[in-house]
Amino acid sequence: MKHISVPTSKAAMSRLNLDTYITGDLIELYLNKEQYQALWKTGVIEQMNKALNIMIDDFEDEKLSGNDRLLHAQQIIESKLISTHCEILQKLLTLVNSAIKHNTGLFFYF
């Protein structure tokens, strides 16, 4: 199953990188096949890949961190939400907002 994680602190982010995270360290969104396909069909992943020079794709793990990059991702998602009323995009935006709030990052495990 594909999922996206947001560490709740810098310490939690370090533990995630070492695969030693503990309960409460992560805010996670698990995507079933239909949700993943719905997210992909919005075009937001492709747009983020191009704009942020990252590679979120099948069988790829990717990290998005840094306030400027997270804010850019936030703008991309908000723009897509205007034209595409997709529940999964709203959930992704919530994760990005959490990453900005906690000054951590967004970790994609696809």
C-alpha distance (Angstrom), angle and dihedral (degrees) to the residues before:
residue distance angle dihedral
M1 . . .
K2 3.78 . .
H3 3.77 119.6 .
I4 3.78 144.8 174.1
S5 3.80 122.2 -143.0
V6 3.79 133.4 -163.4
P7 3.82 118.0 -167.2
T8 3.80 113.6 -135.4
S9 3.82 94.3 -141.2
K10 3.80 142.7 9.0
A11 3.81 88.7 -100.0
A12 3.81 89.9 52.1
M13 3.81 89.3 50.5
S14 3.80 90.2 53.5
R15 3.80 90.7 49.5
L16 3.81 90.5 48.7
N17 3.81 90.1 53.3
L18 3.81 88.4 53.1
D19 3.83 92.7 42.1
T20 3.82 89.3 -121.0
Y21 3.79 98.9 112.6
I22 3.79 119.3 147.2
T23 3.79 135.7 -148.3
G24 3.79 110.0 -64.0
D25 3.80 94.6 23.4
L26 3.79 96.1 103.0
I27 3.76 142.1 48.3
E28 3.79 104.2 -154.0
L29 3.76 138.9 -169.7
Y30 3.79 117.2 -164.3
L31 3.79 116.2 -159.6
N32 3.77 124.5 -153.8
K33 3.79 119.2 -152.6
E34 3.81 94.3 -89.8
Q35 3.81 93.8 48.0
Y36 3.80 91.5 47.8
Q37 3.81 91.2 50.4
A38 3.81 91.1 47.6
L39 3.80 90.3 51.3
W40 3.80 91.7 48.0
K41 3.82 92.7 48.6
T42 3.81 91.5 57.9
G43 3.81 89.3 67.9
V44 3.80 91.8 -133.1
I45 3.82 93.6 119.5
E46 3.79 92.8 52.7
Q47 3.79 90.8 45.9
M48 3.82 92.1 49.8
N49 3.82 90.9 47.0
K50 3.80 91.6 54.5
A51 3.80 98.2 40.0
L52 3.80 96.4 43.5
N53 3.81 99.0 33.9
I54 3.80 93.4 -122.4
M55 3.81 133.6 129.1
I56 3.78 113.4 -130.5
D57 3.80 103.6 169.1
D58 3.78 144.2 126.6
F59 3.79 112.7 -53.6
E60 3.80 91.5 9.0
D61 3.78 131.5 115.6
E62 3.79 115.5 -151.0
K63 3.79 136.6 177.7
L64 3.78 126.8 -151.1
S65 3.79 114.7 -168.6
G66 3.77 140.2 147.5
N67 3.77 123.2 79.5
D68 3.83 95.6 -106.3
R69 3.80 92.7 50.7
L70 3.80 92.7 45.3
L71 3.81 91.0 49.3
H72 3.80 89.5 50.5
A73 3.81 90.2 50.9
Q74 3.80 88.7 48.6
Q75 3.82 90.4 54.6
I76 3.80 92.0 48.6
I77 3.80 92.6 50.8
E78 3.81 93.6 44.8
S79 3.80 89.8 51.0
K80 3.81 91.2 51.2
L81 3.80 91.3 47.6
I82 3.81 90.3 60.2
S83 3.80 91.7 60.9
T84 3.80 99.9 26.1
H85 3.77 117.1 46.9
C86 3.79 95.6 -159.5
E87 3.80 120.8 157.4
I88 3.79 92.6 -147.5
L89 3.83 90.5 56.3
Q90 3.79 89.4 55.0
K91 3.81 89.3 52.1
L92 3.81 90.7 49.1
L93 3.80 90.0 50.5
T94 3.81 89.6 51.8
L95 3.81 89.2 53.9
V96 3.80 92.3 49.1
N97 3.80 90.0 49.7
S98 3.81 89.5 51.2
A99 3.80 91.2 50.5
I100 3.81 89.9 51.3
K101 3.81 91.6 47.0
H102 3.82 93.0 49.6
N103 3.82 93.4 38.7
T104 3.79 90.8 -127.8
G105 3.78 128.5 104.9
L106 3.75 150.2 -102.3
F107 3.80 117.4 -97.9
F108 3.80 118.7 -161.8
Y109 3.80 118.7 -159.6
F110 3.78 104.4 -174.4
